[in-house]
Amino acid sequence: MIDFSVRGVRINLMFGFFAVVAIASIGRSECVMIALLCCCAHETGHLLAMLCFRQKPNAIVAYGGGIRIKAPLLRVSAWREAVIYLCGPIVNLLLYIVSCVIGSSQGTFALANLSLCFFNLLPAKNLDGGKIAKALAENSRLCYNVFAIARISVLAVLAAIAFMLLMKGCLSITLLVAVVYMLVNECIG
């Protein structure tokens, strides 16, 4: 593990992060570097929003599952917390739009940003969409129940699509990973 500090914020680069990057880079290192750039832009969106609301992160951790910003319990309203979580996907969407404007809508950079935007907006517990819903539903039992139903419904639809693709012999590895990720989060998270 590589561990250092920048302006009081701990930066942790875990072995799992490097292992996943190395394995994913076999035969397609350019795509992995673009995906890392898109992930860094996504997290920068969260960091900029946090700074706008005068929230300082404790640590930024790069691990086998991605990049996570650790912060003390947010001392902002539910709406501001939701904005902080929304800013990561917004940055990815803006980068996709810029790519389209300059004529590169089918390029790896554009599609990686669009995919990252929509994946993170899924209402899974540990994704931005789930955190947004939780922040906005925290004070309402009805909203919390609607959020739980939405999470399970999205998971069921994605699992059904993955099963249908499997039956046709053309399973998407990305979809399978998303379904497994969301299922693990529901069961453990």
Summary of the structure (lengths in Angstrom):
residues: 189
radius of gyration: 17.4
end to end distance: 24.2
largest distance: 52.6
contacts: 540
relative contact order: 0.09
helix: 66%
strand: 11%
